Amino acid sequence: IRNYRYVGFGSTYFADSNLVHKSLGINKLLSIEKEEELHYKNRVNFNKPYSCIEMEFGDSSEVLPRLPWKKWKKTIVWLDYTGKLTANIIGDIDTVISSLKPGSIFLISVNIEQDSSGSTDIQNNKEKRIAWRLNKLENRIGKKHIPTRANSLDLNIENNNRVIRQVIDNTINNCLNVRNNV
């Protein structure tokens, strides 16, 4: 595992990079940072705990496609998003799964809190709540990614978790099927 490369979102604290470097002994680390302002770049580079951490600045949807995946051997990728699942995140999953070498490891974390309307009319009416939450999810990820069973679910925290997981699993499986010509 020491020969793997690690790709993640380090933030200004590099908690994941520290963990991977110390626990697994990986010395090829790449951190993607969304913020591109000079003062942020300077702060991140100052906080970088190891010289073996390379930095790429920009949105993950722009950075991930331009990484030299074909040159790399096995990689651990952890896409640790703080926000909810979006079409861009689905695109990132597709990019990574299409690019990783066999034996690589892919991890993803997203916010799975259900959408909550401020309207008591929507919150107190189950049918309106179901339609409203489904519409919010469709707006974020696109209708084509919505699993059929989501149409009848109240996307509360438990159901939302299941639906988001199914969207991610479907994305990975579809990508693998294309990659493997199935």
N, CA, C and O of each residue as an XYZ file, in Angstrom:
728
protein
N       0.823     -1.199      0.000
C       0.000      0.000      0.000
C       0.867      1.264      0.000
O       0.402      2.331     -0.399
N       2.107      1.151      0.439
C       3.005      2.311      0.459
C       3.258      2.867     -0.946
O       3.609      4.037     -1.104
N       3.079      2.026     -1.956
C       3.323      2.460     -3.326
C       2.107      3.103     -3.984
O       2.189      3.567     -5.122
N       0.984      3.131     -3.279
C      -0.203      3.785     -3.810
C      -0.003      5.293     -3.834
O       0.870      5.831     -3.153
N      -0.807      5.947     -4.611
C      -0.904      7.408     -4.606
C      -2.217      7.735     -3.911
O      -3.173      6.962     -3.984
N      -2.266      8.873     -3.240
C      -3.493      9.323     -2.586
C      -3.947     10.634     -3.207
O      -3.142     11.545     -3.406
N      -5.246     10.731     -3.516
C      -5.849     11.960     -4.031
C      -7.038     12.281     -3.140
O      -7.905     11.436     -2.916
N      -7.073     13.509     -2.633
C      -8.189     13.900     -1.779
C      -8.332     15.404     -1.696
O      -7.632     16.156     -2.375
N      -9.248     15.821     -0.854
C      -9.491     17.237     -0.591
C      -8.923     17.536      0.790
O      -9.554     17.212      1.796
N      -7.759     18.140      0.856
C      -7.062     18.299      2.127
C      -7.585     19.390      3.022
O      -7.435     19.300      4.240
N      -8.191     20.413      2.472
C      -8.608     21.574      3.237
C      -7.365     22.257      3.810
O      -6.238     21.879      3.489
N      -7.573     23.241      4.640
C      -6.418     23.947      5.205
C      -5.753     23.152      6.314
O      -4.670     23.517      6.774
N      -6.392     22.060      6.754
C      -5.854     21.285      7.875
C      -5.171     19.988      7.455
O      -4.401     19.426      8.233
N      -5.431     19.505      6.261
C      -4.797     18.291      5.728
C      -4.982     17.069      6.634
O      -4.083     16.235      6.740
N      -6.125     16.965      7.275
C      -6.369     15.837      8.192
C      -6.296     14.505      7.454
O      -5.705     13.552      7.962
N      -6.883     14.427      6.271
C      -6.858     13.163      5.520
C      -5.447     12.819      5.059
O      -5.033     11.663      5.145
N      -4.714     13.799      4.578
C      -3.342     13.562      4.124
C      -2.453     13.116      5.277
O      -1.626     12.220      5.114
N      -2.620     13.737      6.437
C      -1.874     13.322      7.628
C      -2.161     11.863      7.967
O      -1.246     11.078      8.218
N      -3.430     11.519      7.970
C      -3.847     10.158      8.296
C      -3.269      9.146      7.308
O      -2.722      8.121      7.715
N      -3.389      9.430      6.025
C      -2.902      8.522      4.983
C      -1.382      8.388      5.045
O      -0.846      7.286      4.933
N      -0.702      9.494      5.222
C       0.760      9.473      5.261
C       1.278      8.724      6.504
O       2.142      7.854      6.396
N       0.747      9.069      7.665
C       1.215      8.457      8.910
C       0.788      6.999      9.042
O       1.596      6.142      9.401
N      -0.467      6.720      8.756
C      -1.005      5.367      8.979
C      -0.603      4.369      7.907
O      -0.341      3.203      8.202
N      -0.554      4.830      6.653
C      -0.307      3.909      5.542
C       1.088      4.052      4.937
O       1.509      3.215      4.139
N       1.799      5.104      5.313
C       3.143      5.299      4.790
C       3.193      5.731      3.339
O       4.209      5.556      2.667
N       2.098      6.295      2.854
C       2.051      6.748      1.460
C       2.754      8.095      1.341
O       2.490      9.015      2.115
N       3.653      8.200      0.359
C       4.440      9.421      0.168
C       4.094     10.185     -1.108
O       4.709     11.210     -1.404
N       3.121      9.695     -1.857
C       2.673     10.397     -3.067
C       1.239     10.846     -2.817
O       0.293     10.078     -2.988
N       1.097     12.098     -2.410
C      -0.209     12.620     -2.049
C      -0.525     13.844     -2.899
O       0.348     14.661     -3.191
N      -1.789     13.951     -3.286
C      -2.238     15.104     -4.049
C      -3.496     15.637     -3.394
O      -4.439     14.887     -3.141
N      -3.510     16.922     -3.121
C      -4.659     17.566     -2.499
C      -5.272     18.548     -3.482
O      -4.580     19.389     -4.056
N      -6.569     18.429     -3.665
C      -7.311     19.336     -4.551
C      -7.999     20.372     -3.681
O      -8.747     20.035     -2.764
N      -7.740     21.620     -3.977
C      -8.325     22.731     -3.232
C      -9.133     23.603     -4.177
O      -8.615     24.093     -5.181
N     -10.393     23.792     -3.853
C     -11.301     24.551     -4.712
C     -10.924     26.025     -4.814
O     -10.966     26.615     -5.894
N     -10.558     26.605     -3.686
C     -10.227     28.034     -3.660
C      -8.951     28.301     -4.453
O      -7.952     27.599     -4.298
N      -8.998     29.323     -5.304
C      -7.834     29.627     -6.140
C      -7.231     31.003     -5.870
O      -6.282     31.410     -6.540
N      -7.778     31.712     -4.896
C      -7.247     33.040     -4.595
C      -5.839     32.912     -4.012
O      -5.544     31.975     -3.271
N      -4.987     33.859     -4.357
C      -3.581     33.806     -3.970
C      -3.389     33.706     -2.459
O      -2.556     32.927     -1.995
N      -4.143     34.479     -1.688
C      -3.963     34.425     -0.232
C      -4.341     33.043      0.312
O      -3.734     32.576      1.275
N      -5.333     32.388     -0.293
C      -5.703     31.037      0.143
C      -4.628     30.028     -0.258
O      -4.267     29.150      0.526
N      -4.126     30.158     -1.471
C      -3.048     29.266     -1.919
C      -1.843     29.374     -0.995
O      -1.245     28.366     -0.620
N      -1.493     30.601     -0.634
C      -0.362     30.813      0.270
C      -0.619     30.181      1.634
O       0.275     29.565      2.215
N      -1.837     30.333      2.143
C      -2.174     29.754      3.441
C      -2.098     28.230      3.395
O      -1.536     27.602      4.293
N      -2.666     27.640      2.345
C      -2.663     26.184      2.205
C      -1.235     25.665      2.085
O      -0.867     24.689      2.738
N      -0.444     26.309      1.262
C       0.954     25.866      1.105
C       1.741     26.026      2.399
O       2.617     25.212      2.692
N       1.441     27.060      3.176
C       2.094     27.245      4.467
C       1.699     26.130      5.439
O       2.537     25.643      6.198
N       0.419     25.724      5.417
C      -0.096     24.700      6.331
C       0.228     23.276      5.894
O       0.015     22.335      6.658
N       0.734     23.105      4.692
C       1.024     21.767      4.172
C       2.036     21.086      5.090
O       3.159     21.567      5.234
N       1.645     19.954      5.720
C       2.526     19.346      6.716
C       3.692     18.551      6.135
O       4.670     18.306      6.842
N       3.619     18.145      4.877
C       4.680     17.331      4.277
C       5.002     17.848      2.879
O       4.110     18.291      2.155
N       6.245     17.791      2.512
C       6.648     18.237      1.174
C       6.180     17.260      0.092
O       6.178     17.601     -1.091
N       5.786     16.059      0.489
C       5.334     15.068     -0.496
C       3.884     15.302     -0.935
O       3.358     14.537     -1.743
N       3.240     16.337     -0.420
C       1.877     16.659     -0.824
C       1.935     17.648     -1.980
O       2.430     18.765     -1.830
N       1.427     17.228     -3.131
C       1.293     18.123     -4.282
C      -0.058     18.816     -4.190
O      -1.015     18.254     -3.658
N      -0.134     20.018     -4.700
C      -1.364     20.791     -4.657
C      -1.893     21.012     -6.067
O      -1.128     21.274     -6.995
N      -3.201     20.904     -6.218
C      -3.907     21.292     -7.440
C      -5.045     22.192     -7.004
O      -5.853     21.814     -6.156
N      -5.112     23.383     -7.581
C      -6.141     24.340     -7.209
C      -7.180     24.432     -8.311
O      -6.848     24.515     -9.493
N      -8.438     24.417     -7.908
C      -9.555     24.505     -8.834
C     -10.667     23.568     -8.408
O     -10.492     22.749     -7.506
N     -11.793     23.690     -9.052
C     -12.930     22.825     -8.763
C     -12.592     21.394     -9.159
O     -11.935     21.168    -10.176
N     -13.030     20.445     -8.375
C     -12.716     19.033     -8.652
C     -13.171     18.606    -10.043
O     -12.527     17.769    -10.676
N     -14.275     19.176    -10.523
C     -14.763     18.809    -11.855
C     -13.824     19.284    -12.967
O     -13.884     18.783    -14.090
N     -12.960     20.249    -12.651
C     -11.959     20.701    -13.615
C     -10.616     20.002    -13.399
O      -9.905     19.701    -14.358
N     -10.275     19.748    -12.131
C      -8.967     19.175    -11.802
C      -8.910     17.683    -12.116
O      -7.960     17.226    -12.751
N      -9.908     16.919    -11.683
C      -9.856     15.459    -11.838
C      -9.646     15.004    -13.285
O      -8.845     14.096    -13.506
N     -10.325     15.588    -14.286
C     -10.097     15.128    -15.655
C      -8.692     15.395    -16.194
O      -8.249     14.709    -17.115
N      -7.998     16.362    -15.645
C      -6.665     16.676    -16.172
C      -5.521     15.986    -15.425
O      -4.354     16.195    -15.756
N      -5.844     15.170    -14.425
C      -4.785     14.450    -13.698
C      -4.210     13.340    -14.577
O      -4.922     12.788    -15.416
N      -2.935     13.008    -14.395
C      -2.274     11.998    -15.248
C      -2.575     10.556    -14.812
O      -1.666      9.810    -14.446
N      -3.845     10.178    -14.853
C      -4.278      8.862    -14.385
C      -3.530      7.716    -15.066
O      -3.200      6.720    -14.422
N      -3.266      7.852    -16.346
C      -2.633      6.751    -17.092
C      -1.210      6.484    -16.623
O      -0.737      5.351    -16.714
N      -0.519      7.500    -16.125
C       0.849      7.342    -15.611
C       0.866      6.682    -14.242
O       1.829      6.006    -13.881
N      -0.201      6.881    -13.486
C      -0.234      6.415    -12.113
C      -0.562      4.933    -12.028
O      -1.252      4.371    -12.879
N      -0.050      4.330    -10.985
C      -0.406      2.938    -10.700
C      -1.638      2.969     -9.802
O      -2.551      3.757    -10.049
N      -1.684      2.166     -8.809
C      -2.849      2.115     -7.921
C      -2.969      3.399     -7.108
O      -1.975      3.996     -6.697
N      -4.210      3.801     -6.893
C      -4.492      5.072     -6.240
C      -5.607      4.893     -5.221
O      -6.530      4.106     -5.430
N      -5.519      5.617     -4.133
C      -6.627      5.757     -3.195
C      -7.193      7.151     -3.424
O      -6.481      8.146     -3.291
N      -8.465      7.221     -3.766
C      -9.125      8.507     -3.988
C     -10.244      8.640     -2.959
O     -11.114      7.776     -2.851
N     -10.203      9.737     -2.210
C     -11.283     10.026     -1.280
C     -11.851     11.388     -1.634
O     -11.228     12.420     -1.386
N     -13.036     11.376     -2.216
C     -13.745     12.609     -2.533
C     -14.660     12.913     -1.352
O     -15.746     12.347     -1.232
N     -14.216     13.796     -0.501
C     -14.882     14.106      0.766
C     -15.604     15.448      0.644
O     -15.082     16.492      1.036
N     -16.823     15.393      0.089
C     -17.598     16.606     -0.138
C     -18.338     17.007      1.134
O     -18.807     16.145      1.878
N     -18.443     18.287      1.380
C     -19.222     18.770      2.513
C     -20.661     19.048      2.116
O     -21.545     19.099      2.971
N     -20.898     19.226      0.833
C     -22.238     19.544      0.349
C     -23.017     18.310     -0.078
O     -22.547     17.177      0.025
N     -24.212     18.570     -0.556
C     -25.111     17.510     -1.020
C     -24.707     17.047     -2.417
O     -23.990     17.742     -3.136
N     -25.178     15.872     -2.779
C     -24.885     15.296     -4.089
C     -25.399     16.211     -5.196
O     -26.526     16.701     -5.140
N     -24.549     16.436     -6.211
C     -24.899     17.282     -7.356
C     -24.490     16.574     -8.640
O     -23.820     15.541     -8.609
N     -24.900     17.141     -9.763
C     -24.498     16.604    -11.063
C     -22.981     16.664    -11.230
O     -22.397     15.766    -11.837
N     -22.333     17.702    -10.703
C     -20.866     17.790    -10.787
C     -20.200     16.658    -10.020
O     -19.200     16.107    -10.480
N     -20.732     16.307     -8.869
C     -20.173     15.198     -8.091
C     -20.349     13.893     -8.851
O     -19.438     13.066     -8.880
N     -21.505     13.700     -9.464
C     -21.727     12.502    -10.283
C     -20.705     12.469    -11.418
O     -20.178     11.407    -11.751
N     -20.430     13.616    -12.004
C     -19.396     13.698    -13.041
C     -18.020     13.348    -12.503
O     -17.234     12.692    -13.187
N     -17.717     13.783    -11.272
C     -16.438     13.445    -10.642
C     -16.318     11.936    -10.425
O     -15.265     11.349    -10.671
N     -17.401     11.317     -9.965
C     -17.399      9.867     -9.776
C     -17.089      9.182    -11.097
O     -16.256      8.278    -11.157
N     -17.757      9.612    -12.144
C     -17.548      9.037    -13.474
C     -16.095      9.192    -13.924
O     -15.496      8.248    -14.439
N     -15.539     10.372    -13.730
C     -14.147     10.626    -14.109
C     -13.194      9.698    -13.370
O     -12.314      9.087    -13.976
N     -13.375      9.597    -12.063
C     -12.458      8.793    -11.250
C     -12.598      7.306    -11.578
O     -11.595      6.625    -11.797
N     -13.818      6.801    -11.613
C     -14.026      5.372    -11.859
C     -13.535      4.999    -13.253
O     -13.009      3.904    -13.451
N     -13.697      5.885    -14.207
C     -13.217      5.624    -15.572
C     -11.696      5.606    -15.645
O     -11.122      5.025    -16.566
N     -11.043      6.240    -14.679
C      -9.602      6.452    -14.755
C      -8.767      5.549    -13.857
O      -7.598      5.301    -14.154
N      -9.338      5.056    -12.775
C      -8.560      4.291    -11.802
C      -8.075      2.959    -12.370
O      -8.762      2.309    -13.158
N      -6.882      2.577    -11.951
C      -6.317      1.270    -12.296
C      -6.951      0.201    -11.404
O      -7.340      0.496    -10.274
N      -7.059     -1.036    -11.896
C      -7.569     -2.118    -11.044
C      -6.739     -2.220     -9.765
O      -5.518     -2.062     -9.784
N      -7.425     -2.486     -8.659
C      -6.764     -2.579     -7.360
C      -6.749     -1.259     -6.605
O      -6.312     -1.201     -5.456
N      -7.224     -0.206     -7.247
C      -7.305      1.101     -6.594
C      -8.492      1.116     -5.628
O      -9.333      0.216     -5.641
N      -8.543      2.146     -4.800
C      -9.594      2.281     -3.791
C     -10.289      3.623     -3.998
O      -9.638      4.656     -4.149
N     -11.626      3.590     -4.001
C     -12.416      4.804     -4.176
C     -13.336      4.984     -2.976
O     -14.092      4.081     -2.619
N     -13.264      6.154     -2.360
C     -14.127      6.515     -1.236
C     -14.815      7.829     -1.572
O     -14.239      8.700     -2.224
N     -16.060      7.958     -1.117
C     -16.774      9.220     -1.320
C     -17.643      9.481     -0.106
O     -18.233      8.562      0.463
N     -17.716     10.734      0.282
C     -18.630     11.137      1.346
C     -19.342     12.409      0.894
O     -18.727     13.328      0.353
N     -20.651     12.437      1.130
C     -21.485     13.592      0.793
C     -22.458     13.842      1.942
O     -22.703     12.960      2.765
N     -22.993     15.025      1.984
C     -24.010     15.388      2.966
C     -25.331     14.745      2.539
O     -25.805     14.986      1.429
N     -25.924     13.934      3.407
C     -27.158     13.233      3.041
C     -28.385     13.781      3.764
O     -29.435     13.139      3.773
N     -28.261     14.964      4.370
C     -29.432     15.551      5.018
C     -30.525     15.778      3.990
O     -30.264     16.174      2.854
N     -31.752     15.518      4.412
C     -32.865     15.738      3.497
C     -33.078     17.231      3.296
O     -32.739     18.042      4.158
N     -33.641     17.578      2.153
C     -33.982     18.973      1.899
C     -35.173     19.328      2.768
O     -36.071     18.511      2.974
N     -35.175     20.537      3.269
C     -36.244     20.962      4.158
C     -36.754     22.326      3.731
O     -36.010     23.307      3.698
N     -38.022     22.366      3.408
C     -38.650     23.617      3.012
C     -38.981     24.422      4.256
O     -39.265     23.848      5.308
N     -38.949     25.701      4.153
C     -39.345     26.548      5.276
C     -40.852     26.668      5.385
O     -41.367     27.234      6.349
N     -41.554     26.143      4.410
C     -43.009     26.280      4.356
C     -43.700     25.224      5.218
O     -43.488     24.028      5.022
N     -44.514     25.657      6.158
C     -45.258     24.692      6.981
C     -46.303     23.971      6.148
O     -46.654     22.832      6.455
N     -46.807     24.614      5.098
C     -47.776     23.962      4.201
C     -47.148     22.732      3.551
O     -47.787     21.684      3.458
N     -45.909     22.855      3.103
C     -45.203     21.718      2.486
C     -44.812     20.697      3.548
O     -44.992     19.497      3.343
N     -44.284     21.152      4.674
C     -43.829     20.234      5.718
C     -44.969     19.423      6.327
O     -44.764     18.282      6.742
N     -46.155     19.994      6.384
C     -47.293     19.308      7.001
C     -48.125     18.485      6.026
O     -49.079     17.825      6.437
N     -47.782     18.514      4.754
C     -48.533     17.755      3.748
C     -47.582     16.760      3.100
O     -46.667     17.146      2.372
N     -47.805     15.469      3.371
C     -46.868     14.436      2.931
C     -46.680     14.435      1.414
O     -45.548     14.349      0.938
N     -47.763     14.528      0.653
C     -47.651     14.502     -0.814
C     -46.854     15.692     -1.332
O     -46.013     15.536     -2.217
N     -47.111     16.877     -0.790
C     -46.362     18.073     -1.206
C     -44.894     17.952     -0.809
O     -44.001     18.336     -1.564
N     -44.657     17.411      0.391
C     -43.293     17.253      0.884
C     -42.516     16.286     -0.008
O     -41.368     16.557     -0.363
N     -43.132     15.162     -0.372
C     -42.491     14.178     -1.247
C     -42.155     14.817     -2.590
O     -41.034     14.683     -3.080
N     -43.125     15.513     -3.186
C     -42.909     16.152     -4.492
C     -41.841     17.241     -4.399
O     -40.991     17.346     -5.284
N     -41.873     18.052     -3.336
C     -40.919     19.140     -3.180
C     -39.493     18.609     -3.037
O     -38.576     19.106     -3.689
N     -39.306     17.586     -2.173
C     -37.972     17.022     -1.959
C     -37.448     16.338     -3.218
O     -36.268     16.457     -3.546
N     -38.317     15.630     -3.916
C     -37.906     14.979     -5.157
C     -37.500     16.020     -6.194
O     -36.516     15.832     -6.909
N     -38.237     17.096     -6.278
C     -37.908     18.178     -7.210
C     -36.560     18.804     -6.880
O     -35.779     19.100     -7.784
N     -36.278     19.008     -5.593
C     -34.980     19.562     -5.183
C     -33.842     18.627     -5.597
O     -32.811     19.082     -6.093
N     -34.030     17.316     -5.390
C     -33.013     16.335     -5.767
C     -32.827     16.316     -7.281
O     -31.697     16.282     -7.768
N     -33.926     16.338     -8.022
C     -33.841     16.371     -9.498
C     -33.089     17.600     -9.975
O     -32.289     17.513    -10.906
N     -33.333     18.735     -9.353
C     -32.638     19.970     -9.746
C     -31.138     19.877     -9.500
O     -30.358     20.463    -10.250
N     -30.719     19.151     -8.464
C     -29.295     19.028     -8.148
C     -28.580     17.997     -9.014
O     -27.452     18.234     -9.446
N     -29.224     16.841     -9.277
C     -28.505     15.757     -9.947
C     -29.025     15.419    -11.336
O     -28.368     14.681    -12.070
N     -30.175     15.933    -11.709
C     -30.760     15.619    -13.008
C     -31.720     14.448    -12.906
O     -31.477     13.489    -12.173
N     -32.802     14.536    -13.642
C     -33.866     13.536    -13.584
C     -33.373     12.137    -13.954
O     -33.834     11.149    -13.382
N     -32.444     12.044    -14.901
C     -31.985     10.730    -15.361
C     -31.274      9.926    -14.274
O     -31.153      8.707    -14.389
N     -30.810     10.588    -13.230
C     -30.100      9.896    -12.153
C     -31.009      9.480    -10.995
O     -30.564      8.795    -10.074
N     -32.274      9.887    -11.036
C     -33.196      9.590     -9.942
C     -33.663      8.135    -10.048
O     -34.256      7.755    -11.058
N     -33.407      7.321     -9.026
C     -33.899      5.941     -9.045
C     -35.430      5.923     -9.043
O     -36.063      6.778     -8.425
N     -36.006      4.972     -9.718
C     -37.459      4.876     -9.849
C     -38.148      4.873     -8.488
O     -39.167      5.539     -8.307
N     -37.602      4.136     -7.540
C     -38.263      4.022     -6.245
C     -38.296      5.336     -5.467
O     -39.070      5.465     -4.519
N     -37.483      6.299     -5.844
C     -37.464      7.583     -5.136
C     -38.758      8.353     -5.334
O     -39.111      9.193     -4.506
N     -39.469      8.078     -6.423
C     -40.696      8.817     -6.729
C     -41.771      8.653     -5.665
O     -42.603      9.545     -5.497
N     -41.775      7.554     -4.952
C     -42.821      7.310     -3.961
C     -42.343      7.501     -2.523
O     -43.121      7.316     -1.587
N     -41.094      7.862     -2.336
C     -40.546      7.970     -0.982
C     -40.583      9.393     -0.455
O     -40.370     10.352     -1.197
N     -40.855      9.514      0.827
C     -40.621     10.771      1.524
C     -39.121     10.775      1.791
O     -38.641      9.963      2.582
N     -38.390     11.643      1.169
C     -36.936     11.627      1.282
C     -36.494     12.205      2.627
O     -35.793     13.214      2.700
N     -36.936     11.520      3.690
C     -36.472     11.871      5.029
C     -35.029     11.395      5.155
O     -34.469     10.878      4.188
N     -34.426     11.555      6.305
C     -32.993     11.265      6.428
C     -32.680      9.806      6.087
O     -31.679      9.535      5.424
N     -33.506      8.876      6.521
C     -33.244      7.460      6.251
C     -33.421      7.134      4.769
O     -32.558      6.496      4.165
N     -34.522      7.565      4.191
C     -34.774      7.286      2.771
C     -33.828      8.062      1.865
O     -33.385      7.548      0.838
N     -33.519      9.291      2.242
C     -32.588     10.085      1.452
C     -31.222      9.405      1.386
O     -30.577      9.374      0.337
N     -30.797      8.867      2.517
C     -29.536      8.131      2.583
C     -29.547      6.970      1.579
O     -28.587      6.775      0.834
N     -30.626      6.217      1.570
C     -30.729      5.067      0.658
C     -30.729      5.500     -0.805
O     -30.065      4.890     -1.644
N     -31.473      6.548     -1.098
C     -31.568      7.020     -2.490
C     -30.223      7.568     -2.958
O     -29.788      7.259     -4.067
N     -29.562      8.369     -2.140
C     -28.261      8.931     -2.515
C     -27.260      7.804     -2.727
O     -26.481      7.827     -3.680
N     -27.284      6.822     -1.839
C     -26.377      5.670     -2.000
C     -26.670      4.938     -3.311
O     -25.748      4.532     -4.019
N     -27.957      4.770     -3.630
C     -28.302      4.087     -4.880
C     -27.844      4.889     -6.093
O     -27.381      4.310     -7.075
N     -27.968      6.208     -6.037
C     -27.502      7.052     -7.150
C     -25.995      6.867     -7.331
O     -25.519      6.712     -8.455
N     -25.248      6.885     -6.235
C     -23.795      6.711     -6.304
C     -23.454      5.314     -6.824
O     -22.610      5.172     -7.708
N     -24.106      4.286     -6.281
C     -23.856      2.913     -6.742
C     -24.186      2.759     -8.224
O     -23.426      2.142     -8.971
N     -25.319      3.321     -8.648
C     -25.700      3.239    -10.071
C     -24.665      3.921    -10.959
O     -24.318      3.415    -12.026
N     -24.178      5.073    -10.506
C     -23.167      5.804    -11.276
C     -21.897      4.967    -11.420
O     -21.338      4.854    -12.511
N     -21.453      4.387    -10.320
C     -20.248      3.552    -10.348
C     -20.461      2.340    -11.250
O     -19.619      2.038    -12.095
N     -21.584      1.647    -11.072
C     -21.846      0.452    -11.878
C     -21.979      0.762    -13.361
O     -21.463      0.019    -14.195
N     -22.665      1.851    -13.701
C     -22.790      2.254    -15.102
C     -21.423      2.553    -15.707
O     -21.126      2.158    -16.834
N     -20.613      3.244    -14.950
C     -19.270      3.589    -15.424
C     -18.422      2.327    -15.622
O     -17.712      2.206    -16.621
N     -18.497      1.395    -14.676
C     -17.751      0.148    -14.800
C     -18.233     -0.674    -15.988
O     -17.428     -1.298    -16.680
N     -19.548     -0.677    -16.231
C     -20.082     -1.401    -17.386
C     -19.550     -0.820    -18.696
O     -19.191     -1.563    -19.610
N     -19.500      0.499    -18.784
C     -18.945      1.141    -19.980
C     -17.456      0.826    -20.089
O     -16.965      0.480    -21.164
N     -16.751      0.946    -18.990
C     -15.317      0.702    -18.964
C     -14.986     -0.742    -19.360
O     -14.003     -0.997    -20.055
N     -15.815     -1.668    -18.911
C     -15.578     -3.085    -19.190
C     -16.334     -3.581    -20.420
O     -16.358     -4.780    -20.699
N     -16.946     -2.660    -21.147
C     -17.683     -2.989    -22.376
C     -18.780     -4.018    -22.150
O     -18.960     -4.932    -22.955
N     -19.503     -3.867    -21.061
C     -20.606     -4.808    -20.749
C     -21.885     -4.288    -21.352
O     -22.933     -4.918    -21.213
